[in-house]
């Protein structure tokens, strides 16, 4: 009998599997798709011929250096060196004027002082207000008890931020990081991202972009160094059987799979549909509201930019990432509720229209191909009062543990949150099997 059976092969399940596998446990992962990665994966570009190597991510996923558990997961798989970290954030205004935010000579939390002072898309009053708010955030993050009861926009208004500062600075950073609008986002999570990602350490803000497709980060080849971790793809979890207060097996396809311990890394809505286990968990899932992300892949007949990436101000598009020497752009729109009902053609037209306002290289460039990915359930909303609904890894069933970005990981619904949840679940499984181990890394500050 295997030691641990993990249900779901997204980042949460994979991080649990890698941690337990490295510790010597016998692990099997059950995944309904034919590949690993869940919502953070890649596949052949539509219309590309077999063997051409045209592999695209469903949407560009990035990480910051403060995502220590996600980086630890990549280390276990031997792919941490496939992430390139960027020190510069490029902000482009309509018309093409570009400002750069990057680390300077001063120590944290003042390491952005020089470049922040030179940002041209903000005025003096905007910058003074932002500076006062960041100082307040630094002092209030440990003293205020109402941060999960108010929205980030409530707090910004309390700190008398200018409309331009809210739209061009706070919204531009936080909506992309948390995938939620400021007026729906808990201030608790806004504080966390800004503290850990921008203030706690001089390099924590650096943005990591994978050099290879997401799917290659956890392809079958990289798991060969952990031979005690096996995968069962194209297999749906139909139910979890509970007998005498413990899980006795998992119905997966037409087989009953058994193990000493079970970790569910399934999305909350899928877990709720399993009749044998859902009533036993007493988890209130009514507060988990999905939030979409839209990824737009654009291929051109020539390079349209020399920048590796940039955030675009005052428009629908939040970020673009340059691929293939600027001939392909991966465009990302976070919290993309307004795009969900639009057709592919309408979304592509909007992206081309907006990009042309920012990138002079778009003039004369011909669009060769386009592909739109709507991840309607990309994350869940980090709205106020949700934290109290998020379940811990432990459950009333001693050999059944929860993982997933929707559980109480200490982070919002991000890849770091998923990796943290996987490490927490792995720790509980190891302890239940009589071999306690430490996998979860603490936040950098």
C-alpha positions in Angstrom: 0.0 0.0 0.0 1.4 3.4 -1.0 2.0 6.0 1.8 0.1 8.9 0.4 -2.5 9.3 -2.4 -2.8 12.9 -3.6 -6.0 14.0 -5.4 -5.2 16.7 -8.0 -2.1 17.5 -9.9 -2.1 21.3 -9.7 0.7 23.3 -8.0 -0.7 22.4 -4.5 -0.7 18.7 -5.1 2.6 18.8 -6.9 4.4 20.7 -4.1 3.0 18.2 -1.6 4.2 15.3 -3.8 7.7 16.7 -4.3 8.2 17.4 -0.6 7.0 14.0 0.5 8.8 12.3 -2.3 12.1 14.0 -1.4 11.5 12.8 2.2 11.3 9.2 1.0 7.5 8.6 1.1 5.8 6.5 -1.5 3.4 8.9 -3.3 0.9 8.7 -6.1 -0.9 11.6 -7.7 -4.3 11.2 -9.4 -5.1 13.9 -12.0 -8.0 14.0 -14.4 -6.1 15.8 -17.2 -3.4 14.2 -19.3 -0.7 16.5 -17.8 0.2 18.2 -14.5 -0.1 21.8 -13.5 -3.8 22.4 -13.2 -4.5 26.1 -13.9 -0.8 26.8 -14.4 0.1 24.7 -17.4 0.9 24.8 -21.1 -0.1 23.1 -24.3 0.5 23.2 -28.1 -0.7 26.5 -29.7 -3.9 26.0 -31.7 -3.0 25.6 -35.4 0.6 24.6 -34.8 1.9 21.5 -36.5 3.0 18.6 -34.4 6.7 18.7 -33.5 7.0 22.5 -34.3 7.6 23.3 -30.6 4.9 25.9 -30.5 4.0 25.5 -26.9 2.2 28.3 -25.0 1.1 28.8 -21.4 -2.5 29.2 -20.7 -1.6 32.5 -19.2 1.7 34.1 -18.2 2.4 33.1 -14.6 5.2 34.9 -12.7 6.5 34.9 -9.2 8.5 37.3 -6.9 11.6 36.4 -4.9 9.4 36.5 -1.8 7.6 33.4 -3.1 9.9 31.2 -1.1 7.8 28.0 -1.0 7.2 28.0 -4.8 10.9 28.4 -5.3 11.6 25.6 -2.9 9.2 23.4 -4.9 11.1 24.3 -8.1 14.4 23.5 -6.3 13.1 20.0 -5.5 12.3 19.4 -9.2 15.7 20.8 -10.3 14.1 23.6 -12.4 14.8 26.7 -10.2 17.5 27.7 -12.7 14.9 27.9 -15.4 13.4 31.1 -13.9 14.9 34.5 -14.9 14.5 37.3 -12.4 14.0 40.9 -13.6 15.1 43.9 -11.6 13.2 46.5 -13.6 9.4 47.2 -13.7 8.5 49.2 -16.8 5.4 51.5 -16.6 4.2 52.8 -20.0 1.8 55.7 -20.4 -0.5 56.0 -23.5 1.8 57.6 -26.1 4.8 55.5 -25.1 6.5 57.4 -22.3 8.2 54.8 -20.1 9.2 54.9 -16.4 11.3 52.4 -14.6 10.9 51.2 -11.0 13.9 49.3 -9.6 16.1 48.8 -6.6 18.5 51.6 -5.7 21.4 52.1 -3.3 19.4 52.6 0.0 18.5 49.7 2.2 15.0 48.4 2.5 12.3 49.7 2.9 13.8 52.8 1.1 15.4 50.9 -1.7 13.0 52.3 -4.3 13.6 55.9 -3.3 15.7 57.0 -6.3 13.6 55.4 -9.1 10.3 56.2 -7.4 11.2 59.8 -7.3 11.9 59.7 -11.0 8.6 58.1 -12.1 7.0 60.4 -14.6 3.5 59.1 -14.6 2.9 60.4 -11.1 2.9 63.9 -9.8 4.6 65.3 -6.6 1.3 65.2 -4.6 0.7 61.6 -5.8 4.2 60.5 -4.7 4.0 62.2 -1.3 0.7 60.6 -0.6 2.0 57.2 -1.6 5.0 57.6 0.6 2.9 58.5 3.6 0.6 55.5 2.9 3.6 53.1 2.7 4.9 54.3 6.0 1.5 53.8 7.5 1.3 50.3 6.0 4.6 49.4 7.6 3.4 50.4 11.1 -0.3 49.3 10.8 0.3 45.8 9.4 0.9 44.4 12.9 -1.4 46.7 14.9 -4.7 47.0 13.0 -7.2 44.2 13.6 -9.8 45.3 11.0 -7.7 44.7 7.8 -9.8 41.7 6.7 -13.0 43.7 7.4 -12.3 46.5 5.0 -11.3 46.7 1.3 -8.0 48.0 0.1 -9.8 50.9 -1.5 -11.4 51.8 1.9 -7.9 52.0 3.3 -6.5 54.0 0.4 -9.3 56.5 0.8 -8.7 56.6 4.5 -5.1 57.6 3.7 -6.3 60.3 1.2 -4.7 58.9 -1.8 -5.2 60.8 -5.0 -7.3 59.3 -7.8 -4.2 59.2 -10.0 -2.1 57.4 -7.4 -4.9 54.9 -6.8 -5.4 54.1 -10.5 -1.8 54.3 -11.7 0.2 52.9 -8.7 -1.9 51.0 -6.2 -4.3 49.4 -8.7 -1.6 48.6 -11.2 0.4 46.6 -8.7 -2.3 45.0 -6.6 -4.9 43.9 -9.1 -2.2 42.0 -11.1 -0.8 40.4 -7.9 -4.1 39.4 -6.3 -6.4 39.2 -9.3 -9.1 41.3 -7.7 -10.2 44.9 -7.9 -9.4 47.3 -5.1 -13.0 47.7 -4.1 -13.4 44.0 -3.6 -10.0 43.1 -2.2 -9.4 42.6 1.5 -6.9 45.1 2.8 -5.3 42.2 4.7 -4.0 40.7 1.4 -3.1 44.1 -0.1 -0.9 44.8 2.9 0.7 41.3 2.6 1.7 41.7 -1.0 3.1 45.2 -0.6 5.0 44.4 2.6 6.5 41.1 1.4 6.9 41.9 -2.3 8.0 45.6 -2.1 9.2 46.7 1.4 10.5 43.8 3.4 13.8 43.1 1.5 15.6 44.9 -1.3 15.3 42.1 -3.8 11.9 40.6 -2.8 10.1 42.5 -5.6 12.2 41.0 -8.4 9.9 39.3 -10.9 10.6 35.8 -12.0 9.5 34.7 -15.5 10.0 31.0 -16.5 12.4 30.6 -19.5 10.5 27.4 -20.5 6.7 26.7 -20.8 5.0 26.1 -17.5 4.3 22.5 -18.3 8.0 21.8 -18.7 8.6 22.9 -15.2 6.9 19.8 -13.9 7.1 17.5 -17.0 7.5 13.7 -16.5 11.3 14.2 -17.1 11.9 16.4 -14.1 10.1 13.9 -11.8 12.7 11.1 -12.6 14.8 12.4 -9.7 11.9 11.4 -7.4 11.1 7.9 -8.6 8.9 7.2 -5.5 6.4 9.8 -6.9 4.1 8.3 -9.6 1.3 9.8 -11.6 -2.0 8.5 -12.7 -3.3 10.8 -15.5 -6.6 10.9 -17.2 -8.3 9.6 -14.1 -11.2 11.4 -12.4 -11.8 11.2 -8.7 -15.4 10.2 -8.4 -15.7 9.8 -4.6 -13.9 9.4 -1.3 -15.2 6.5 0.9 -15.2 7.1 4.6 -15.5 4.1 6.9 -15.5 4.2 10.7 -14.2 7.7 10.8 -11.4 7.3 8.3 -10.9 7.3 4.6 -10.9 3.7 3.3 -10.3 4.4 -0.4 -10.8 6.7 -3.3 -13.0 5.8 -6.3 -10.9 6.9 -9.3 -12.3 5.9 -12.6 -13.3 2.3 -12.3 -10.7 1.6 -9.6 -10.7 1.8 -5.8 -7.3 3.3 -4.8 -6.1 3.0 -1.2 -3.3 4.5 0.8 -2.2 5.1 4.4 -2.9 8.9 4.1 -4.9 11.0 1.6 -4.4 14.6 0.5 -7.1 16.4 -1.4 -5.6 19.1 -3.6 -8.9 19.4 -5.6 -10.5 22.8 -6.3 -13.1 23.6 -3.7 -16.1 23.2 -6.1 -14.9 19.7 -7.2 -14.4 18.6 -3.6 -17.9 19.8 -2.8 -19.3 17.4 -5.4 -17.9 14.3 -3.8 -20.8 12.9 -1.7 -18.8 10.6 0.4 -16.5 13.2 1.9 -18.0 16.7 1.5 -20.6 16.4 4.3 -17.9 15.2 6.7 -15.7 18.3 6.3 -18.2 21.0 7.4 -16.6 23.6 5.1 -18.7 26.5 4.0 -17.9 27.1 0.3 -20.5 29.7 -0.3 -18.0 32.5 0.1 -15.6 31.3 -2.6 -16.3 33.5 -5.6 -14.3 32.7 -8.8 -12.4 35.5 -10.5 -11.3 35.3 -14.2 -8.0 36.0 -15.9 -7.7 36.5 -19.6 -4.6 35.6 -21.5 -4.1 36.9 -25.1 -1.4 35.5 -27.3 -0.4 37.6 -30.3 2.0 36.6 -33.1 3.4 39.3 -35.4 5.5 39.2 -38.6 8.2 41.3 -36.9 9.4 42.4 -33.5 7.1 45.0 -31.9 9.0 45.9 -28.7 12.5 45.6 -27.2 11.1 45.5 -23.7 10.9 42.1 -21.9 7.7 43.1 -20.2 5.7 46.2 -19.1 2.6 47.3 -17.4 0.3 49.6 -19.4 -1.4 52.5 -17.6 -5.0 53.7 -17.9 -6.3 50.9 -20.1 -7.8 47.4 -19.9 -4.5 45.5 -20.5 -2.5 45.2 -17.3 0.8 43.6 -18.6 2.5 42.2 -21.6 5.4 39.8 -21.8 7.6 39.6 -24.8 8.5 36.3 -26.4 10.6 35.2 -29.4 12.5 38.5 -29.6 9.4 40.7 -29.5 7.6 38.8 -32.3 5.1 37.3 -29.8 3.3 39.1 -27.0 1.6 37.4 -24.1 -1.0 39.9 -22.8 -2.6 39.5 -19.4 -5.8 41.1 -18.1 -6.4 40.3 -14.4 -9.8 40.3 -12.8 -11.1 40.3 -16.4 -14.9 40.2 -15.7 -15.6 42.7 -18.5 -13.8 40.5 -21.0 -15.6 37.2 -20.1 -18.7 37.8 -22.3 -16.7 39.2 -25.2 -15.8 37.1 -28.3 -12.3 36.2 -29.2 -12.3 38.6 -32.1 -13.5 41.5 -29.9 -10.8 40.8 -27.3 -8.0 40.6 -29.9 -9.2 43.9 -31.5 -9.2 45.5 -28.0 -5.7 44.3 -27.3 -4.3 45.4 -30.7 -6.0 48.8 -30.3 -4.6 49.4 -26.8 -1.1 48.1 -27.6 -0.8 50.5 -30.5 -1.2 53.4 -28.1 1.9 52.2 -26.2 4.3 50.5 -28.6 5.5 52.4 -31.7 6.7 49.1 -33.1 3.1 48.1 -33.7 3.0 50.5 -36.6 3.3 48.5 -39.8 3.4 45.1 -38.0 1.1 42.4 -39.3 -0.8 40.1 -36.9 0.0 36.6 -38.0 -2.0 34.6 -35.4 -3.9 35.2 -32.2 -5.2 33.0 -29.4 -7.4 33.9 -26.4 -7.5 31.9 -23.1 -10.3 32.7 -20.7 -9.6 31.2 -17.3 -13.0 31.9 -15.8 -12.1 30.2 -12.5 -8.5 31.3 -12.4 -8.5 32.3 -8.7 -11.0 33.0 -5.9 -11.8 36.5 -4.8 -9.7 37.7 -1.8 -12.7 39.7 -0.5 -13.1 40.8 3.1 -14.1 38.2 5.7 -13.1 35.3 3.5 -10.2 34.3 5.7 -12.4 32.9 8.4 -14.1 30.6 5.8 -10.8 29.1 4.5 -10.2 25.7 6.1 -7.0 24.5 7.6 -5.1 21.6 6.2 -6.3 19.3 9.1 -9.8 17.8 8.9 -12.0 15.8 11.3 -10.8 12.7 9.4 -7.3 11.7 10.7 -6.0 10.3 7.4 -7.4 13.0 5.2 -5.8 16.4 4.6 -6.7 19.4 2.6 -4.4 21.4 0.2 -5.2 24.0 -2.4 -4.9 27.8 -2.9 -8.4 28.1 -1.4 -7.3 26.7 2.0 -5.8 28.8 4.7 -2.3 29.0 3.4 -1.5 32.4 4.8 -1.5 33.8 1.2 -4.2 34.8 -1.3 -5.0 32.6 -4.3 -1.6 32.5 -5.9 1.0 29.9 -6.9 2.9 30.7 -3.7 -0.4 30.2 -1.8 -0.9 26.8 -3.5 2.7 25.8 -2.8 2.4 26.8 0.8 -0.8 24.8 1.2 0.9 21.7 -0.4 3.8 22.0 2.1 1.4 22.3 5.0 -0.5 19.3 3.9 2.7 17.3 3.4 3.8 18.2 7.0 0.5 16.9 8.4 0.7 13.7 6.3 4.2 13.0 7.4 3.3 13.5 11.0 0.2 11.2 10.7 2.5 8.5 9.2 4.8 8.8 12.2 7.7 10.5 10.5 7.3 14.3 11.2 9.1 16.6 8.8 9.3 20.3 8.2 8.5 21.5 4.7 6.8 24.9 5.0 9.2 27.8 4.7 8.3 31.0 6.7 7.7 34.3 4.9 10.8 36.4 4.4 9.6 38.9 7.1 
